[in-house]
């Protein structure tokens, strides 16, 4: 039962990470925005968190959520709410992890889609404008079909990493008060290795790799059958 819980938590956080990495809306919005200052400002604000060290990121989250003078609890105090211990209550671990991942990775991951959108033939937009197409119609009939191969390739690559959720951030955010919802396969394998049970930790790592390879081949095969896009 404990191992099943770790697998469930790993899959849950992995699927969330994959969903975050498919930030198509932000890329299309930046591509449609013609105001240079706004465009550059949004890019700077959304790209910058990616280059912050994970250790510093978690330290910032802990500082901002501190009960004694933390930014988050100070804002709650303005509305007459009691302080909340985000890192001391297990029910807050998932929202904090998800929202911080959105903040940290969304902007940078949109660069790939922006690059794909930049290669769209301008004459297609001009033809759509002549035909009286709205912005939503241009996005639906030109932008999305143009970046569909990129979307599929990234999804295939991400599918091969479902079981390899990086443990850095989870481990740094983990403590005895939230361990029941924050324990994933990567952190569990690390702890088993520290207990000198090397054969068991190696077996877990091998199983993860095998599952990832099977998922990669399966998703690639499925993509090749329903579309013309695949890794091989």
C-alpha positions as CSV (number, residue, x, y, z in Angstrom):
1,X,0.0,0.0,0.0
2,X,2.9,2.4,0.8
3,X,4.6,1.7,-2.5
4,X,1.3,2.2,-4.4
5,X,0.9,5.6,-2.6
6,X,4.4,6.6,-3.8
7,X,3.6,5.6,-7.3
8,X,0.3,7.5,-7.3
9,X,2.0,10.6,-6.0
10,X,4.8,10.3,-8.6
11,X,2.2,9.9,-11.4
12,X,0.1,12.8,-10.1
13,X,3.0,15.2,-10.0
14,X,4.4,14.0,-13.3
15,X,1.1,14.5,-15.1
16,X,0.9,18.0,-13.6
17,X,4.4,18.8,-14.8
18,X,3.6,17.6,-18.3
19,X,0.4,19.7,-18.3
20,X,2.4,22.7,-17.2
21,X,5.1,22.1,-19.9
22,X,2.3,22.2,-22.6
23,X,1.9,26.0,-22.2
24,X,0.4,26.7,-25.6
25,X,-1.9,29.5,-24.5
26,X,0.9,31.7,-23.2
27,X,3.0,31.2,-26.4
28,X,0.0,32.1,-28.6
29,X,-0.8,35.1,-26.5
30,X,2.8,36.4,-26.7
31,X,2.8,35.7,-30.5
32,X,-0.5,37.7,-30.9
33,X,0.6,40.6,-28.7
34,X,2.0,43.3,-31.0
35,X,2.9,45.8,-28.2
36,X,6.7,45.4,-27.9
37,X,7.0,46.7,-24.3
38,X,4.2,44.5,-23.0
39,X,5.6,41.5,-24.8
40,X,9.1,42.0,-23.5
41,X,7.9,42.6,-19.9
42,X,5.7,39.5,-19.9
43,X,8.6,37.4,-21.3
44,X,11.0,38.8,-18.7
45,X,8.6,38.1,-15.8
46,X,7.7,34.6,-16.9
47,X,11.2,33.5,-18.0
48,X,13.2,34.8,-15.1
49,X,12.0,32.2,-12.4
50,X,13.3,29.3,-14.6
51,X,16.9,30.6,-14.0
52,X,16.5,30.7,-10.2
53,X,18.1,27.7,-8.4
54,X,15.7,25.2,-7.0
55,X,17.3,25.6,-3.6
56,X,16.7,29.4,-3.8
57,X,13.2,28.9,-5.1
58,X,12.2,26.7,-2.2
59,X,13.9,29.1,0.3
60,X,11.8,31.9,-1.2
61,X,8.7,29.9,-0.8
62,X,9.4,29.1,2.8
63,X,10.3,32.8,3.5
64,X,7.1,34.1,1.9
65,X,4.9,31.5,3.6
66,X,6.5,32.0,7.1
67,X,3.9,32.4,9.9
68,X,6.1,35.1,11.4
69,X,6.1,38.0,8.9
70,X,5.8,36.0,5.7
71,X,4.3,37.8,2.7
72,X,1.5,35.3,2.2
73,X,0.3,35.4,5.8
74,X,0.7,39.2,5.9
75,X,-1.7,39.4,3.0
76,X,-4.1,37.1,4.8
77,X,-3.8,39.3,7.9
78,X,-5.0,42.3,5.9
79,X,-8.3,40.4,5.2
80,X,-8.6,39.3,8.8
81,X,-7.6,35.7,8.2
82,X,-5.5,33.6,10.6
83,X,-1.9,32.6,9.5
84,X,-1.5,29.4,7.5
85,X,1.4,27.1,7.8
86,X,1.8,26.1,4.1
87,X,4.8,23.8,4.7
88,X,3.4,22.3,8.0
89,X,0.0,21.1,6.7
90,X,0.0,18.2,4.3
91,X,-3.2,19.5,2.5
92,X,-1.3,22.5,1.2
93,X,1.7,20.7,-0.2
94,X,0.1,19.9,-3.6
95,X,-1.2,23.4,-4.3
96,X,2.1,25.0,-3.3
97,X,4.1,22.6,-5.5
98,X,1.7,23.0,-8.5
99,X,1.5,26.8,-8.3
100,X,5.3,27.2,-7.8
101,X,5.9,24.9,-10.8
102,X,3.6,27.0,-12.9
103,X,5.5,30.1,-11.9
104,X,8.9,28.5,-12.4
105,X,8.5,26.6,-15.7
106,X,5.6,28.0,-17.7
107,X,7.4,31.0,-19.3
108,X,10.5,29.1,-20.3
109,X,8.6,26.1,-21.7
110,X,6.6,28.5,-24.0
111,X,9.8,29.4,-25.9
112,X,9.7,26.2,-27.9
113,X,6.1,27.0,-29.1
114,X,7.0,30.6,-29.8
115,X,9.9,29.4,-32.0
116,X,7.5,27.1,-33.8
117,X,5.0,29.9,-34.3
118,X,7.7,32.2,-35.7
119,X,8.2,29.8,-38.6
120,X,4.5,30.0,-39.7
121,X,4.3,31.5,-43.3
122,X,3.1,35.1,-43.0
123,X,1.2,34.8,-46.3
124,X,-1.2,32.4,-44.5
125,X,-2.1,35.2,-42.0
126,X,-2.5,37.7,-44.8
127,X,-4.8,35.4,-46.7
128,X,-6.9,34.8,-43.6
129,X,-7.1,38.5,-43.0
130,X,-8.3,39.0,-46.6
131,X,-11.0,36.3,-46.0
132,X,-12.2,38.2,-42.9
133,X,-11.0,35.6,-40.4
134,X,-11.1,36.6,-36.7
135,X,-8.1,36.2,-34.4
136,X,-9.7,33.1,-32.8
137,X,-10.2,31.6,-36.3
138,X,-6.5,32.4,-37.2
139,X,-5.4,30.7,-34.0
140,X,-7.6,27.6,-34.6
141,X,-7.0,27.1,-38.3
142,X,-3.4,28.4,-38.7
143,X,-1.5,28.5,-35.4
144,X,-2.6,25.3,-33.8
145,X,-2.2,23.1,-36.9
146,X,1.3,24.7,-37.5
147,X,2.6,23.8,-34.0
148,X,0.8,20.4,-33.8
149,X,3.9,18.4,-34.7
150,X,5.9,20.2,-32.0
151,X,3.1,19.6,-29.4
152,X,3.1,15.9,-30.3
153,X,6.9,15.5,-30.2
154,X,7.1,17.2,-26.8
155,X,4.3,15.0,-25.4
156,X,6.1,11.9,-26.6
157,X,9.3,13.0,-24.9
158,X,7.5,13.9,-21.7
159,X,5.8,10.5,-21.7
160,X,9.2,8.9,-21.5
161,X,9.9,10.8,-18.3
162,X,6.7,10.2,-16.4
163,X,8.3,8.0,-13.7
164,X,11.5,10.2,-13.5
165,X,10.0,13.1,-11.7
166,X,13.0,15.1,-10.3
167,X,13.2,14.8,-6.6
168,X,15.1,18.0,-5.9
169,X,12.2,20.3,-5.3
170,X,10.0,17.7,-3.7
171,X,12.8,16.7,-1.3
172,X,13.6,20.2,-0.4
173,X,9.9,21.0,0.4
174,X,9.4,17.7,2.2
175,X,9.2,17.4,6.0
176,X,7.7,15.1,8.6
177,X,4.4,17.0,8.6
178,X,3.7,16.6,4.8
179,X,5.7,13.4,4.0
180,X,2.5,11.3,3.5
181,X,1.6,13.3,0.4
182,X,5.1,14.4,-0.7
183,X,6.9,11.0,-0.8
184,X,7.5,10.0,-4.4
185,X,9.5,7.2,-5.9
186,X,12.6,9.4,-6.4
187,X,12.8,10.6,-2.8
188,X,12.0,7.1,-1.5
189,X,14.8,5.6,-3.6
190,X,17.2,8.2,-2.3
191,X,16.3,7.3,1.3
192,X,16.6,3.6,0.7
193,X,20.0,4.2,-0.7
194,X,21.0,6.2,2.4
195,X,19.9,3.2,4.4
196,X,22.5,1.2,2.5
197,X,19.9,-1.0,0.8
198,X,21.6,-0.6,-2.5
199,X,20.1,-3.7,-4.2
200,X,16.6,-2.5,-3.5
201,X,17.2,1.1,-4.6
202,X,18.9,-0.2,-7.8
203,X,15.9,-2.4,-8.6
204,X,13.5,0.6,-8.1
205,X,15.7,2.7,-10.5
206,X,15.7,-0.1,-13.1
207,X,12.0,-0.6,-12.9
208,X,11.5,3.2,-13.4
209,X,13.7,3.1,-16.5
210,X,11.9,0.0,-18.0
211,X,8.5,1.7,-17.4
212,X,9.7,4.9,-19.1
213,X,11.0,3.0,-22.1
214,X,7.7,1.1,-22.5
215,X,5.7,4.4,-22.2
216,X,8.0,6.1,-24.7
217,X,7.6,3.4,-27.3
218,X,3.9,3.0,-26.7
219,X,3.1,6.7,-27.0
220,X,5.3,7.0,-30.1
221,X,3.5,4.1,-31.7
222,X,0.1,5.5,-30.9
223,X,1.1,8.9,-32.3
224,X,2.4,7.3,-35.5
225,X,-0.9,5.4,-36.0
226,X,-3.2,8.4,-35.5
227,X,-1.0,11.1,-37.1
228,X,2.1,11.5,-39.3
229,X,4.2,12.7,-36.4
230,X,6.5,10.5,-34.3
231,X,10.1,10.4,-33.1
232,X,10.9,7.5,-35.4
